[in-house]
Amino acid sequence: MKKRFIRKHILSGSALLGFLLLSANAFSANWLTLQGTEPQGAEQLAKVWGFVQVQYQDDSSDPNAGGGYIPPKLIAPNWQSQSAFNVNRARIGVRGVAMPLDQKINYFLLLELGNNGITEPHNSAAKATDASVTLNHIKGARFRAGLFKHPGAEEGLQAIHVFDYINFTWVTAQMLLERYPNANYTSNNPAQVIPPETQFNGFERGVGAFRDVGVQMFDWFNVGNNWELSYAVMVGNGNGLNFSDNDDNKDTYVYASAEKIFGGGGARRQGLKVFAWSQSGKRTADLSADTCINGNAFPACGPAGSGRISTIHNPVEYDRDRMGFGVKYLRNGWRATAEYMKGDGMIWQAPHNASFGIGPGQGNVAAPGNGALAEGVGFYVEGGYRFPKSRWELDLRYDEYNRLDGNQFQIDFKRTTLGAQYFFNPRVRLAINYEIREGNAPNFGPGAGPNGNVDGIDNRIAAQITAIWSQ
């Protein structure tokens, strides 16, 4: 599958890279530097910082013919309504240098208190998202160990409190923001009326939040004419925010970038950056439904004692590979970004599809529509302009994602986001987004197959206040 995955998309990938290089216009920050190290000469033992994001979203999607809704038509992370206020992020952290012991050692701690995919599955009051130590003793090879953001796609790697939009693109939210298989097979939840009568989220654990526990070697180099090269190689558990591992498999992450620096610094440094990344690993998952003595699939076996085999688990190792590349540009108030992403294996379907399958074949990994052996492909192009001597910025983004690409149950998601931001001051801003959304299963007619639920995905409006504070 991996060879076919690479061969099928190398031409389309090369063509898109050419387009990206010609369409210079985004943040060009070095997130490896900003998140993994402290500024040279810093002598602060503990800098306390954090941010809060409060939002409102309203979705105008229509239900299916039976009055039921699927997650793209409801508001995350609770999936109980089409209109909701939410404190979606509330994070507090501390970072600094291990003075007076060793100025070449620094640390990073961050705690999530908001209501989002990290905390919602267990109704957690708080969840650690970062806990790492960086050793800066070897020139050209810094080492970071612990729980932190793994190198990867720009939307996931960048700091969320400076993200210019309220919602992630389809491809990032579905293919990269990983959900982990339940310990035992769990059947999918059907579309539900509002409010849902049962827990819509079929997953026992929260999102991976683009993070992993492991060890990363990284550094960056100035190579003349204001060019900066960066690299990162990481080995991690492949188990998200969990401090322990659930199997012996490990994920490998590779990242490289080259940036022409125009000036400035920090998250808004002006420059042109080209980058590429990959992630490769395996997931152990029990995705096959229990079977019965009479040959029927569970739960059609009937009650206990009627021929049902009560406990059969089928844990299998599945490949999970991701890759992408893109370009970013920021200069004189103009910003633009473009990124192309591919996924092979463990394609997530939705929070209510815990079996990673869709259609009548759920519980059978060999059936069409199962994401464990499927592929996904997506991209986005976005840009913005900050008006000089003004507090206003206008943003525009277009993104696509083909879930189960090439499969009978392929679903194509498309969205155009119109955005505006008002900066009350450098640390407090209001963002307003209007999303023009649609979804379609191209191998089925209107109302047939997946389109019975996908039809009706409609537009969404969202507003969010971000307030950042630091010691």
Backbone torsions as a table, in degrees:
resi	resn	phi	psi	omega
1	MET	NA	-38.4	-177.4
2	LYS	-63.1	-42.8	-179.9
3	LYS	-63.4	-42.5	178.7
4	ARG	-65.0	-38.6	178.4
5	PHE	-59.3	-46.9	-178.8
6	ILE	-70.6	-45.9	-176.1
7	ARG	-64.3	-38.5	-175.6
8	LYS	-65.2	-30.8	-170.4
9	HIS	-115.8	4.9	-178.1
10	ILE	-67.2	-35.9	179.0
11	LEU	-70.8	-47.0	179.4
12	SER	-64.5	-35.2	178.4
13	GLY	-66.1	-41.9	179.4
14	SER	-64.3	-39.3	179.2
15	ALA	-64.6	-41.7	-179.8
16	LEU	-67.2	-38.5	178.3
17	LEU	-60.0	-40.0	175.9
18	GLY	-60.8	-40.9	177.2
19	PHE	-62.7	-41.9	-178.3
20	LEU	-62.8	-42.3	-177.8
21	LEU	-66.8	-25.4	-179.5
22	LEU	-90.3	-12.2	-174.2
23	SER	-107.0	43.7	-173.9
24	ALA	-52.3	107.9	165.5
25	ASN	-172.8	NA	NA
26	ALA	NA	168.9	172.2
27	PHE	-52.2	139.5	175.1
28	SER	-123.7	32.6	-179.3
29	ALA	-67.9	150.8	172.7
30	ASN	-93.0	96.0	-174.3
31	TRP	-71.1	-25.2	175.3
32	LEU	-61.3	-40.8	179.7
33	THR	-71.9	-49.7	-173.0
34	LEU	-65.8	-36.0	-176.2
35	GLN	-94.4	-25.1	-173.7
36	GLY	-100.7	-12.5	-176.7
37	THR	-138.7	167.2	172.2
38	GLU	-102.9	153.3	-179.6
39	PRO	-56.7	145.5	179.4
40	GLN	-58.3	131.2	-179.4
41	GLY	86.6	-1.9	179.5
42	ALA	-64.0	137.0	-178.4
43	GLU	-126.1	20.5	-178.0
44	GLN	-88.5	119.7	-179.0
45	LEU	-68.1	-39.4	-176.7
46	ALA	-149.8	112.0	174.6
47	LYS	-105.8	115.7	-179.8
48	VAL	-90.6	133.4	-177.2
49	TRP	-151.9	171.3	178.1
50	GLY	175.6	-177.9	177.8
51	PHE	-159.3	160.2	177.8
52	VAL	-130.4	137.8	173.3
53	GLN	-126.1	121.4	178.9
54	VAL	-116.6	131.6	-173.0
55	GLN	-138.4	164.0	170.6
56	TYR	-133.5	134.3	176.7
57	GLN	-133.2	144.5	178.9
58	ASP	-136.8	125.8	-175.9
59	ASP	-112.8	132.6	-176.3
60	SER	-104.9	18.3	-179.3
61	SER	-66.7	154.5	179.2
62	ASP	-98.4	150.5	177.4
63	PRO	-74.5	174.3	174.7
64	ASN	-76.4	-176.6	-174.9
65	ALA	-61.8	-24.7	179.8
66	GLY	-94.8	7.9	179.9
67	GLY	84.9	11.6	-178.3
68	GLY	-95.8	153.9	-179.2
69	TYR	-119.9	147.8	171.8
70	ILE	-110.4	164.6	-173.0
71	PRO	-53.2	-39.8	179.9
72	PRO	-60.4	-12.4	-179.7
73	LYS	-101.7	1.8	-178.7
74	LEU	-122.9	168.9	-175.5
75	ILE	-95.1	126.5	176.1
76	ALA	-74.5	158.3	2.6
77	PRO	-96.3	-0.9	-173.9
78	ASN	-90.9	-21.5	175.4
79	TRP	56.3	43.4	-176.9
80	GLN	-119.0	-8.2	-177.8
81	SER	-157.4	171.6	175.7
82	GLN	-103.4	4.6	-179.2
83	SER	-149.0	124.1	-174.6
84	ALA	-159.8	141.7	164.0
85	PHE	-89.3	151.5	-177.8
86	ASN	-161.0	140.9	166.0
87	VAL	-91.1	86.5	-169.8
88	ASN	-77.3	-23.7	173.9
89	ARG	-144.2	137.8	173.9
90	ALA	-149.2	97.3	-172.5
91	ARG	-118.4	141.1	176.0
92	ILE	-131.5	136.3	-175.9
93	GLY	-144.4	169.2	174.7
94	VAL	-141.5	139.0	179.4
95	ARG	-146.3	158.7	-180.0
96	GLY	171.3	-167.0	-177.4
97	VAL	-109.7	143.1	-176.9
98	ALA	-77.3	58.1	177.4
99	MET	-82.0	154.0	-5.8
100	PRO	-87.1	13.5	-175.0
101	LEU	-69.6	-50.9	-174.3
102	ASP	-161.6	113.0	-179.1
103	GLN	-71.1	-11.2	179.9
104	LYS	-90.2	5.5	176.9
105	ILE	-116.9	127.5	175.5
106	ASN	-133.3	165.8	-173.7
107	TYR	-137.8	164.4	-176.3
108	PHE	-149.0	120.4	177.8
109	LEU	-126.7	138.7	-179.8
110	LEU	-148.5	137.3	-177.8
111	LEU	-124.5	133.3	179.1
112	GLU	-99.2	128.3	179.8
113	LEU	-119.4	-0.8	-175.2
114	GLY	-84.3	-179.6	179.5
115	ASN	-104.7	100.2	-177.3
116	ASN	-152.8	-170.1	-177.4
117	GLY	-64.4	-16.2	177.7
118	ILE	-76.4	-44.8	-172.4
119	THR	-99.7	-26.1	-169.7
120	GLU	-64.0	-41.3	-174.6
121	PRO	-55.4	-32.6	179.6
122	HIS	-111.8	10.7	-175.7
123	ASN	51.4	42.4	-177.1
124	SER	-70.9	142.1	175.1
125	ALA	-76.7	-29.2	-179.0
126	ALA	-158.9	153.9	-179.8
127	LYS	-149.1	128.5	177.0
128	ALA	-70.6	129.4	177.6
129	THR	-108.7	-21.3	-179.2
130	ASP	-145.3	136.2	174.4
131	ALA	-159.9	91.3	-172.2
132	SER	-139.3	159.5	175.1
133	VAL	-127.4	136.7	178.7
134	THR	-116.0	131.7	176.7
135	LEU	-107.1	121.9	-174.3
136	ASN	-112.7	38.1	-172.4
137	HIS	-88.2	-28.3	-174.3
138	ILE	-103.1	122.9	179.1
139	LYS	-65.6	124.9	179.5
140	GLY	89.9	-6.4	-177.7
141	ALA	-149.0	81.5	172.3
142	ARG	-80.5	150.1	-179.2
143	PHE	-123.7	130.4	176.9
144	ARG	-121.6	132.0	-177.0
145	ALA	-132.4	144.8	178.2
146	GLY	125.9	-148.3	178.6
147	LEU	-104.4	122.5	-178.7
148	PHE	-165.5	174.7	178.2
149	LYS	-67.6	125.6	176.9
150	HIS	-77.8	150.4	178.5
151	PRO	-64.0	140.6	-177.7
152	GLY	176.9	-145.2	-175.0
153	ALA	-62.0	150.1	-175.6
154	GLU	-62.0	-41.9	-179.6
155	GLU	-60.6	-35.0	180.0
156	GLY	-84.0	-35.9	-175.4
157	LEU	-76.5	-32.5	-176.0
158	GLN	-69.5	160.0	177.3
159	ALA	-68.4	128.1	-173.7
160	ILE	-68.4	-26.6	-177.0
161	HIS	-76.6	-5.1	172.5
162	VAL	-116.5	12.2	176.7
163	PHE	-67.3	133.0	-171.5
164	ASP	-81.9	-6.6	-179.6
165	TYR	-124.8	167.2	-177.6
166	ILE	-87.9	-43.3	180.0
167	ASN	-109.9	147.6	175.1
168	PHE	-68.5	162.9	172.9
169	THR	-65.8	163.0	179.0
170	TRP	-55.5	-47.1	-173.2
171	VAL	-68.0	-38.2	178.9
172	THR	-69.9	-44.9	-177.4
173	ALA	-66.4	-35.0	-174.6
174	GLN	-98.7	-38.1	-173.0
175	MET	-96.2	-29.5	-175.3
176	LEU	-105.1	-34.4	180.0
177	LEU	-78.1	87.1	-163.3
178	GLU	-70.5	139.8	166.1
179	ARG	-110.8	138.0	-171.5
180	TYR	-101.4	140.9	-176.9
181	PRO	-58.2	146.2	173.5
182	ASN	-66.8	159.6	-178.7
183	ALA	-60.8	-38.2	179.5
184	ASN	-124.3	160.0	-179.6
185	TYR	-54.7	133.6	178.5
186	THR	-131.3	122.8	-178.6
187	SER	-71.9	158.2	-177.9
188	ASN	-71.5	153.8	173.2
189	ASN	-93.6	138.3	178.4
190	PRO	-76.6	169.4	172.9
191	ALA	-57.0	145.6	-173.6
192	GLN	-131.1	155.1	176.2
193	VAL	-76.2	167.5	178.3
194	ILE	-100.3	129.7	-6.3
195	PRO	-78.8	153.6	-179.7
196	PRO	-60.3	141.4	179.4
197	GLU	-80.6	-21.8	179.1
198	THR	-129.0	170.8	177.2
199	GLN	-64.4	117.1	-175.8
200	PHE	-73.1	-35.3	-178.4
201	ASN	-73.2	117.8	-178.0
202	GLY	-90.2	1.7	-177.4
203	PHE	-99.6	141.1	-177.6
204	GLU	-81.8	-20.7	-175.9
205	ARG	-120.3	159.0	-179.5
206	GLY	-80.1	-175.1	-179.8
207	VAL	-71.2	161.0	177.6
208	GLY	-78.6	-16.1	177.1
209	ALA	57.2	29.5	178.6
210	PHE	60.9	29.7	-175.8
211	ARG	-126.3	161.5	178.0
212	ASP	-157.5	162.4	174.3
213	VAL	-101.5	123.7	-178.5
214	GLY	178.6	-158.1	-179.5
215	VAL	-126.7	133.9	-179.2
216	GLN	-125.3	133.3	169.9
217	MET	-104.8	131.8	-175.6
218	PHE	-157.9	165.7	171.4
219	ASP	-178.4	176.1	178.2
220	TRP	-140.9	155.1	-172.2
221	PHE	-139.7	134.9	171.2
222	ASN	-87.7	123.0	-173.0
223	VAL	-116.2	18.1	177.1
224	GLY	97.0	153.5	179.9
225	ASN	55.9	34.5	177.3
226	ASN	62.6	28.6	174.6
227	TRP	-98.7	140.9	178.2
228	GLU	-127.6	128.1	176.1
229	LEU	-107.4	138.9	-179.9
230	SER	-133.0	151.8	175.4
231	TYR	-147.3	159.0	173.7
232	ALA	-154.0	136.8	173.7
233	VAL	-130.7	126.3	-175.7
234	MET	-132.9	145.5	170.5
235	VAL	-121.8	125.0	-177.0
236	GLY	-136.4	172.4	-179.3
237	ASN	-64.9	-29.4	-171.9
238	GLY	71.5	32.7	-176.1
239	ASN	-130.2	23.9	172.7
240	GLY	64.0	-136.2	-175.1
241	LEU	-78.8	-3.3	-179.9
242	ASN	-75.7	130.7	-178.2
243	PHE	-68.8	-28.2	179.6
244	SER	-98.0	173.0	178.4
245	ASP	-110.2	150.9	-179.3
246	ASN	-99.6	-5.3	175.8
247	ASP	-159.4	-176.2	-177.2
248	ASP	-88.0	-1.5	-178.1
249	ASN	-77.2	147.4	178.0
250	LYS	-126.4	148.6	177.1
251	ASP	-97.0	146.0	175.9
252	THR	-116.8	129.9	-179.1
253	TYR	-120.0	136.0	178.4
254	VAL	-133.1	135.9	-177.4
255	TYR	-143.8	141.5	175.6
256	ALA	-147.7	144.9	178.0
257	SER	-148.2	155.3	173.7
258	ALA	-134.0	129.4	-174.5
259	GLU	-134.4	133.5	171.3
260	LYS	-91.9	114.3	-174.8
261	ILE	-91.3	126.2	179.1
262	PHE	-96.7	-24.4	179.7
263	GLY	153.2	174.9	179.5
264	GLY	77.5	-168.0	-178.8
265	GLY	-164.4	178.9	178.4
266	GLY	70.0	-151.7	-176.2
267	ALA	-68.8	-21.1	-178.3
268	ARG	-110.1	27.3	178.3
269	ARG	-61.0	137.4	-178.9
270	GLN	-87.5	131.6	-179.6
271	GLY	177.4	176.3	175.3
272	LEU	-118.8	118.0	-175.5
273	LYS	-122.6	133.3	172.1
274	VAL	-114.3	134.7	-174.1
275	PHE	-144.8	159.6	175.4
276	ALA	-148.4	153.9	-176.2
277	TRP	-155.5	161.3	174.5
278	SER	-151.6	155.5	176.5
279	GLN	-140.3	133.6	-178.2
280	SER	-139.4	132.8	179.6
281	GLY	-170.3	-168.4	178.5
282	LYS	-134.0	153.8	175.3
283	ARG	-126.4	132.8	174.2
284	THR	-91.1	119.9	-173.7
285	ALA	-141.7	142.3	174.5
286	ASP	-101.5	89.6	-172.7
287	LEU	-110.6	4.8	179.7
288	SER	-103.7	129.6	-177.5
289	ALA	-66.3	150.9	174.7
290	ASP	-59.2	149.1	176.5
291	THR	-112.2	170.5	-175.4
292	CYS	-124.0	164.7	177.6
293	ILE	-61.0	-34.7	-178.8
294	ASN	-83.5	3.3	175.4
295	GLY	89.2	-7.3	178.2
296	ASN	-74.7	159.4	177.3
297	ALA	-85.9	142.1	175.6
298	PHE	-67.9	138.0	12.2
299	PRO	-98.3	16.8	-179.0
300	ALA	-73.2	1.5	-179.5
301	CYS	-67.7	-24.1	-175.7
302	GLY	100.4	-179.3	-177.4
303	PRO	-69.0	165.1	178.9
304	ALA	-56.9	140.9	-180.0
305	GLY	92.2	-3.2	-178.5
306	SER	-110.7	29.8	178.6
307	GLY	101.7	6.2	179.8
308	ARG	-84.8	136.1	169.0
309	ILE	-85.6	113.6	-165.4
310	SER	-69.6	-35.4	-174.7
311	THR	-139.6	103.1	171.7
312	ILE	-129.3	122.7	178.9
313	HIS	-115.6	142.0	-175.4
314	ASN	-127.8	62.7	180.0
315	PRO	-67.8	130.7	-178.2
316	VAL	-134.8	147.6	176.1
317	GLU	-89.9	126.8	179.2
318	TYR	-119.0	139.6	175.0
319	ASP	-67.6	142.4	172.0
320	ARG	-136.1	108.6	-178.6
321	ASP	-124.7	140.7	177.9
322	ARG	-137.2	147.4	175.8
323	MET	-152.6	161.9	177.7
324	GLY	-173.9	167.4	175.3
325	PHE	-156.3	158.5	-177.5
326	GLY	-170.0	-172.5	-179.1
327	VAL	-144.1	147.6	179.6
328	LYS	-137.6	146.3	-179.7
329	TYR	-146.2	136.9	175.0
330	LEU	-145.5	123.1	178.9
331	ARG	-166.0	132.4	174.1
332	ASN	53.1	41.5	176.8
333	GLY	87.3	-14.6	178.8
334	TRP	-91.7	139.7	179.6
335	ARG	-140.6	142.9	171.2
336	ALA	-157.4	151.2	-179.9
337	THR	-142.5	148.0	171.4
338	ALA	-145.9	138.8	-178.7
339	GLU	-149.7	141.8	179.1
340	TYR	-117.5	135.5	-175.4
341	MET	-136.9	144.8	179.0
342	LYS	-132.4	147.8	176.4
343	GLY	-136.0	142.9	179.5
344	ASP	-133.1	112.1	178.1
345	GLY	90.6	148.0	178.6
346	MET	52.4	51.6	177.6
347	ILE	-81.9	114.7	-178.6
348	TRP	-69.8	137.4	-176.7
349	GLN	-95.8	-50.3	-178.3
350	ALA	-179.8	162.3	-178.1
351	PRO	-63.9	-19.8	179.0
352	HIS	-94.4	-2.1	-179.6
353	ASN	-106.0	74.9	-173.8
354	ALA	-71.2	-16.5	179.2
355	SER	-84.7	0.4	-175.2
356	PHE	63.3	14.3	-179.3
357	GLY	-116.5	167.6	177.9
358	ILE	-143.7	150.7	178.9
359	GLY	83.3	-169.8	-174.7
360	PRO	-69.6	-10.5	-176.3
361	GLY	-91.7	9.5	-179.5
362	GLN	-59.8	138.3	-174.8
363	GLY	90.5	-1.4	177.6
364	ASN	-131.3	102.5	-173.4
365	VAL	-66.4	-16.4	179.4
366	ALA	-85.3	-10.4	-176.5
367	ALA	-79.2	150.7	173.9
368	PRO	-58.4	144.5	178.1
369	GLY	95.6	-0.4	178.6
370	ASN	-90.6	128.0	-174.9
371	GLY	-78.2	-14.3	-177.0
372	ALA	-61.2	-30.9	-177.7
373	LEU	-116.4	17.5	-172.8
374	ALA	-101.4	178.7	178.2
375	GLU	-126.4	161.3	175.3
376	GLY	-144.0	151.0	179.3
377	VAL	-145.7	141.3	179.5
378	GLY	-161.0	168.8	177.6
379	PHE	-157.1	165.8	171.9
380	TYR	-146.8	152.1	173.2
381	VAL	-132.3	128.6	-177.2
382	GLU	-143.6	158.6	178.0
383	GLY	-157.7	164.2	179.5
384	GLY	-156.7	163.6	178.0
385	TYR	-141.0	124.7	176.4
386	ARG	-96.1	114.1	-176.2
387	PHE	-66.4	130.7	-178.6
388	PRO	-63.7	143.8	-179.5
389	LYS	54.1	35.6	-178.6
390	SER	-142.2	161.2	176.7
391	ARG	-100.1	9.0	-175.2
392	TRP	-104.6	145.1	172.1
393	GLU	-137.3	139.1	175.6
394	LEU	-110.4	139.7	-176.3
395	ASP	-130.8	151.1	178.7
396	LEU	-145.7	132.0	-178.6
397	ARG	-141.4	141.2	172.6
398	TYR	-127.2	132.6	179.9
399	ASP	-141.5	150.1	178.0
400	GLU	-134.8	150.2	174.6
401	TYR	-147.9	123.2	175.0
402	ASN	-101.2	99.7	-179.8
403	ARG	-82.5	138.3	-172.8
404	LEU	57.3	48.5	-174.6
405	ASP	-55.9	125.3	-179.8
406	GLY	82.0	-0.4	-178.8
407	ASN	-92.2	158.1	177.4
408	GLN	-56.5	-34.6	-177.0
409	PHE	-99.6	26.6	176.4
410	GLN	-56.2	138.6	175.4
411	ILE	-127.7	128.6	-179.7
412	ASP	-102.8	123.5	177.6
413	PHE	-109.8	134.9	178.6
414	LYS	-134.7	146.5	-178.5
415	ARG	-156.0	139.2	170.1
416	THR	-117.5	126.5	-177.7
417	THR	-113.3	122.1	173.0
418	LEU	-99.9	124.8	-174.0
419	GLY	-132.9	153.8	173.7
420	ALA	-141.6	141.9	177.0
421	GLN	-128.0	140.1	175.4
422	TYR	-121.6	121.8	-176.9
423	PHE	-97.0	106.1	175.5
424	PHE	-65.1	-37.7	172.9
425	ASN	-160.8	177.5	-175.6
426	PRO	-59.4	-15.7	-175.6
427	ARG	-115.5	-5.0	-180.0
428	VAL	-130.8	127.5	-178.6
429	ARG	-146.7	156.9	174.9
430	LEU	-112.6	130.5	176.6
431	ALA	-119.3	136.7	176.6
432	ILE	-126.8	127.1	-179.8
433	ASN	-124.5	138.9	170.2
434	TYR	-120.2	117.2	-175.0
435	GLU	-105.1	124.6	175.4
436	ILE	-99.1	108.0	-167.5
437	ARG	-121.5	152.9	173.7
438	GLU	-156.8	155.7	176.1
439	GLY	-141.7	150.2	-177.7
440	ASN	-158.4	136.9	171.3
441	ALA	-95.8	102.7	-169.4
442	PRO	-65.5	-18.7	-178.4
443	ASN	-91.6	7.0	179.2
444	PHE	-132.1	151.5	176.8
445	GLY	-78.2	172.6	178.4
446	PRO	-55.5	129.1	178.2
447	GLY	79.4	-5.2	-176.8
448	ALA	-100.6	149.1	177.5
449	GLY	55.4	-137.1	179.8
450	PRO	-59.9	-26.0	-179.6
451	ASN	-64.0	-17.5	175.4
452	GLY	-59.5	-29.1	177.0
453	ASN	-107.3	-30.9	-177.2
454	VAL	-74.1	-36.7	175.0
455	ASP	-54.3	138.7	179.2
456	GLY	101.5	-10.8	172.6
457	ILE	-60.0	124.2	-172.5
458	ASP	-132.6	-164.3	-170.0
459	ASN	-76.4	162.6	-177.6
460	ARG	-143.2	142.6	174.6
461	ILE	-118.7	141.5	-177.4
462	ALA	-143.5	145.0	175.9
463	ALA	-134.0	140.6	-175.8
464	GLN	-147.1	134.7	173.3
465	ILE	-105.1	128.8	176.3
466	THR	-114.6	126.8	178.2
467	ALA	-127.0	119.5	-177.9
468	ILE	-108.3	138.8	176.7
469	TRP	-139.5	154.9	178.1
470	SER	-152.8	160.2	-177.4
471	GLN	-65.9	NA	NA
